[in-house]
Amino acid sequence: MTVTDATMNPHPASVDAAMTDVAAAGRKHDAAKRDGRVEALESAKRELQGAVDAARALGAEWGQIGAALGIARGNAYQRFRRKAFGWPSR
């Protein structure tokens, strides 16, 4: 089985666990944003991006990630996709 095959048929329990991690990282990010502490916010941003990347690697879809964060699928894609050509992320 290749890596591509694994993402075509993700294990539901793995994806569910990843969505729990994404939701927790999203809550941590929101709390850091409310607190206004720059260091905590930067750390939370990295943690959230890592959780999203891990979820995508397990085969999670953008709609699932958006639902875990309370945002639309397209917004999740625009915010967390890995950009080509070294473009800065938001």
Secondary structure, DSSP 8 states (H G I E B T S, - for coil): --HHHHHHS--HHHHHHHHHHHHHHHHHHHHHHHHT-HHHHHHHHHHHHHHHHHHHHTT--HHHHHHHHTS-HHHHHHHHS--STT----
